[in-house]
Amino acid sequence: MNSRWKKSAVFGLLTSLLFGVGISVRPALHIWQAYALDSRTLAYTQPDTANDISRLNATPTQTVAVAADSAAAVQQLRQLLHLAEVRHIPVAIAGAQHSMGGHTLAPEGIRLNMKPFRRMQLDTTSNLLTVESGALWADIIPYLNRYGRVVATMQSDNAFSVGGSLSVNCHGWQPNQPPISATVESVRVLLADGRLLTCSRQENPTLFRLVLGGYGLFGIILEATLHTVPNQLCTYHRVAGPAADYVQLYRQHIDANPNVQLAYGRLNVTPAHFLEESTLNYFIATSVAPPSSPLTEPGLVALKRAVFMGSKQDAYGKQLRWNLEQLFSRLQVGRTFSRNQVMNESPTLYLNTSAGQTDILHEYFIPARHYNAFRQALQRRLPQHQVDLLNVTIRNVYADHDTFLPYAREEVFGFVLFFNHSLNPTAEADMTRLTQELITEAEQLDGTYYLPYRLHATPAQLQQAYPSFPQFIRFKHLYDPQDLFQNQFYLHYAGSASRAALLHP
């Protein structure tokens, strides 16, 4: 099928869908134009160069794929670590590479591609899943689905690796829960000196706390044992209201109902109602899903992607997208989905493949009592910058008591901000200024920011948000005295943290 014929066929489908729900000519043409201009092809990467999802961190490095066989992989990695130590070559660890600050990249070093390393086994007595770190949630969801189980905590999409998810201590739509670290029973970690250790709350507990949310700086996570929960059938519900009332709506509809399995909020980003309107989306469990419940491919992918792409740098497109999302979500109310089905969606729906631009994330964790103060800070700050805000998602996270660098020290609401970003120095400088302003706003409200994204925070801001960071670096030197495991995040902040540790031992 040639590309012109394929586009014509998709145009016919999109047109039928749009007119079928009563959408008139102008929005149909706008969406078609967005579809036609969408390249859907990633830019070529130079040989011996690696990047991450941001496309802002091209780094000279050599990539080595890890063997799929467990015993062979351990032997391979021990040999590689020894060679790297002898030759003074830094090593970084990569899975799906969805972090955005060079966390999987060490300049002039070796990047380990862990994705071939993906075996898994469910203990049907304890319902604990033991899984190798290169496995993606897209691998795990259908595997667990056969047993009627589901991951206890993960991101809202399926494209991330287990090792990467543990290294950033992810969270998702699971309401009133700590981050993923709370669901980890144990991890097996290969240290720089070749030792293979099992780490848990009882065995090597300090290393356990450092590896989870440790950004690959203490060793290679080989496998993890994770808690699972029953796969529930859930009905979809939504409630719309003023964004100022979002926390009250959350208390009323989520906190008051223990049967809610998944929940997230959206804020309106249109210029006419900027961060003034919200929707709270949630799924209420009705029964346990039978094993091997069908997992179907998400529908209307081409239409959804075209609507999203058409909202970039376009006020009309943003309003159209908000209106369509409200319409389609209202049509979904009362429909039943399995929890595995809801989580089994790929972020390729939103993946930016256009030349000259990228999309980047921020996230700020704000105590509930300061939710509105931070929302109002966003309303003040964002219009002062040349940024294109595409989306705001709100997630609830309970306090993290398991990791050394907790971003949730109490119950918080995470503001997930998604920006379109030009690939030029002017846009990068403006985004840096904005990020530092928003971090300051968050810290003044007893909040924090998330570390997997661009390295725009000042060292002082990082150490205010994460006061144990200097001690984190001291432990890094203890477990990895040769600084074998490195990445751009570590190189950017370790020096200032080491100086702080000397001043305040």
Helices and strands as residue ranges (DSSP letters): H 3-20, H 25-37, E 49-50, E 59-65, H 70-87, E 91-94, E 109-113, E 120-123, E 128-132, H 137-145, E 149-151, H 162-167, G 180-183, E 184-190, E 196-200, H 205-211, E 220-230, E 232-242, G 243-245, H 246-250, I 251-255, E 260-267, G 271-273, E 277-288, H 301-309, H 315-332, E 336-338, H 339-343, G 347-349, E 357-367, G 368-370, H 371-381, G 382-384, E 388-397, E 412-422, H 425-444, E 448-449, H 459-465, H 469-479, H 488-503
